[in-house]
Amino acid sequence: MREIVLDTETTGLNFRGDDRIIEVGCVEVINHIATKNTLQFYCRTKKEISIDAQKISGISNKFLKDKKTFSEQHLILLDFIKDDPLIIHNAEFDLGFLNKELNIIGKAPLKNKIIDTVLLARKVLNTRIANLDYLCRRFNLDLTKRKLHGALLDAQLLAEVYLELKGGRQITMDLTTKENKHQIFKKNNNPSKNKTTKLTTNKEDITSHKLMVRGIKEALWNKYNY
């Protein structure tokens, strides 16, 4: 099962106004576990990044001057996420920005299934507090690298949080590794090392067996004088 954890950084908080996306980060998740397949890109925009947004992300307009626009990179994003479910923390925010950017360039809004980890965390953990920092601390995840918010870094952390919310790494009852399965197969197919049990029969068993055999009609061994 393929899912995509997605996060964005923006010039501000108002996707209904003139704020724009400045970074996109995606992490591929297979069966709730993150793979090394990721996507990240920055977006040049004419909209000035708010002071608060710069403090959070560390991204400035000067840094974005040589970057491509969202329009120039949107096909890379669509090809990466395909039609797979999107895992987003506070989905209304990121979806609002993504669909706004797509609308600006005449593209249809995203129709992927959405899993909002804020709602999922509140349901699973029975808590009102569900920001990413809190969830990372709750699951003892390493936050030392998160001095600034980044779309890819936050998506990677969210992928770990999502795994924990879905039950952790032991997501099936099959705890046998491929190596162990090979060893079991090898052991079971080595008859020289397998223990054998000697069976004994008494006279009653032998008599009962002979009577059963005699009762079989048209037995093959009778045809061949067995």
C-alpha positions, 0 to 999 in steps of 0.5 A, a space after each residue: 500500500 503506497 501513501 505519500 506524506 506531504 508538507 509545505 512551507 509558505 510565505 504566510 498563513 493565508 491561502 485565501 489571500 496572496 500567500 504562496 508556497 515556497 517549499 514542498 516536501 514529500 515522503 513515500 510510505 509503503 505499508 505505513 513505513 517510510 522509504 528512501 523515495 522522497 521529493 523536495 523543491 523550493 519555489 520562487 515567488 514574487 510574494 514577500 515572505 513574512 518575517 514570522 514565516 522566515 523565522 520558522 523556515 529560515 527561507 528568504 526571498 533572496 534564497 529563492 531568487 534562482 529557484 523555479 516557480 511552482 508552475 515549472 515544477 508542478 508536474 514533478 509533484 503530480 507524478 510523484 503523488 499519483 493517485 495515492 492517499 496523502 498523509 498531511 498534518 492539518 490538511 486544510 492548510 496544505 491542501 488550500 495552498 496546493 489547490 490554490 497554486 494548481 488553480 492559478 495555472 489552470 489545473 484541477 484540484 487534487 482528488 487524492 484521498 486525504 488522511 489528516 494526522 491531526 484528526 488521526 492523532 486526536 482519535 488514537 491518542 484521545 488528546 486535544 494537543 496534536 501539533 507535530 512537536 508534541 507528537 514527536 515528543 510523545 513517541 520519543 522521536 529525535 527533534 535535534 535536527 529540527 532547529 527550523 521547519 522544513 517541508 521535507 524534514 517535517 514530512 519525514 518526522 510526520 511519516 514516523 509519527 504516522 507509523 506510530 499512530 498506525 501501531 508501530 513497526 509490528 504492523 503484522 503478526 508475521 515476525 519471521 524475517 526472510 533470513 529466518 524463513 530460509 533457515 527454517 526451510 533449510 532445516 526442514 529439508 535436511 532429513 539427515 538431521 531430522 529426528 525420526 520416531 519408530 512406530 510399533 504395532 500389536 497383533 490387534 492392529 495387524 488383524 484389523 488392517 488385514 480385514 480392512 484390506 480384504 474388504 476393498 473391492 477390485 484392489 489393484 494388488 489382487 490384479 497383479 497377484 500382490 
